[in-house]
Amino acid sequence: VAIRICPARAGQVLLADGSSFGKEFAVSGFRIRSGELIQASKVLDDLDWLNENPMRRASISYADGSGDDDLDLTLKVSGEKSWRIYAGLDDQLSKDLGNERIFLGFQHGDLLGMDHRFTGQYTSALQLNRLQGVGGVYEIPLSIRHILELSAGYTRSDSNLPGPLDQNGEFTHAGILYHIPLPRWQMIGQEW
């Protein structure tokens, strides 16, 4: 009996059948090519990148390839719709704003067919005169695997809170964030 341990090479790199948006983005974002050594860190980084989009899930499966050292890789991408509508009720507000809030939102995961993502949300206290707000986030995945995020929001509130902690007024927010993924540390993903 002989046991041979050797690095695996990618045999065929396939895309699984099935309906999903953003397959072109997924194929271009998966960097392992036929004939290359398979590096687990590179595969995991690619899956992390593809799974940044909350409307899609990507996974990989391995099978024996045609050569002794070959493994065939099949990339599976699932995400039948690129959008969703959500709504909810929770108790995240302060007592002075009425405790409960309602929210209604929309999320799209493939604007312009370029994997750009938009989320917009309306939030209100159950008593509409206490709190109302609207906000949005637009995310742009860049070819260097960074994400540019633009956000804006407006909120109007009217509370009965006496003293120095006044929650009355109108508040606006605009922001630009730049996400840079860091290399995995052992099996822990991180970003800066």
PENORKA-V714562 format. One record per backbone hydrogen bond with DSSP energy under -0.5 kcal/mol. CO is the residue of the C=O (numbers start at 0). NH is the residue of the N-H. E is the energy in kcal/mol with one decimal. If there is no record, write none. Layout:
# PENORKA-V714562
co = [CO/CO]
nh = [NH/NH]
e = [E/E]
This chain:
# PENORKA-V714562
co = [1/2/3/7/8/9/11/11/13/13/18/21/22/23/24/25/26/28/32/35/36/37/38/39/40/41/42/43/44/45/46/48/49/51/52/56/58/60/62/66/68/69/70/71/72/72/73/73/74/74/75/77/78/81/83/85/87/89/93/93/93/94/95/97/98/99/100/101/102/103/104/105/106/107/109/110/110/115/116/117/118/119/120/121/122/123/125/126/126/129/130/131/132/133/134/135/136/137/138/138/139/141/144/145/146/146/147/148/149/150/151/152/153/154/155/156/159/163/164/168/170/172/174/176/178/179/181/183/184/186/187/189]
nh = [3/4/5/37/70/34/13/72/15/74/78/25/26/27/28/29/29/30/35/9/38/39/42/43/44/45/46/47/48/49/50/51/52/53/55/77/75/73/71/69/8/64/10/62/13/74/60/75/15/76/58/56/20/108/106/104/102/100/96/97/98/97/159/99/92/125/89/123/87/121/85/119/83/117/112/113/115/110/138/107/136/105/134/103/132/101/127/129/130/157/124/155/122/153/120/151/118/149/116/140/147/144/180/141/148/178/139/176/137/174/135/172/133/170/131/168/161/165/166/156/154/152/150/148/146/191/189/185/187/188/184/181]
e = [-0.5/-0.5/-0.6/-2.8/-2.6/-3.4/-0.6/-2.6/-0.5/-3.1/-0.7/-2.2/-2.8/-2.3/-1.7/-0.9/-0.7/-0.7/-2.1/-3.1/-0.6/-0.5/-2.2/-2.8/-2.4/-2.3/-2.4/-2.7/-2.3/-2.5/-2.2/-1.3/-0.8/-0.6/-1.6/-3.1/-3.0/-2.5/-2.9/-1.1/-2.9/-2.1/-3.1/-1.8/-3.2/-0.5/-1.8/-0.6/-2.9/-0.5/-2.3/-2.9/-1.8/-4.3/-2.6/-3.2/-2.2/-2.3/-1.3/-0.7/-2.4/-0.9/-0.8/-2.7/-2.6/-1.1/-2.1/-2.5/-2.2/-3.1/-2.2/-2.6/-2.2/-2.5/-1.7/-2.0/-1.1/-2.6/-3.1/-2.9/-2.6/-2.6/-2.2/-2.3/-2.7/-3.2/-1.0/-2.6/-0.8/-2.8/-2.2/-3.1/-2.9/-2.8/-2.6/-2.1/-2.4/-3.0/-2.3/-0.5/-2.5/-2.0/-0.6/-3.3/-0.5/-3.0/-3.0/-2.9/-3.1/-2.8/-2.7/-2.4/-2.7/-3.4/-2.3/-2.5/-0.6/-1.5/-0.5/-2.7/-2.8/-2.5/-2.5/-3.0/-1.8/-3.3/-0.6/-0.6/-2.3/-0.6/-2.4/-1.8]
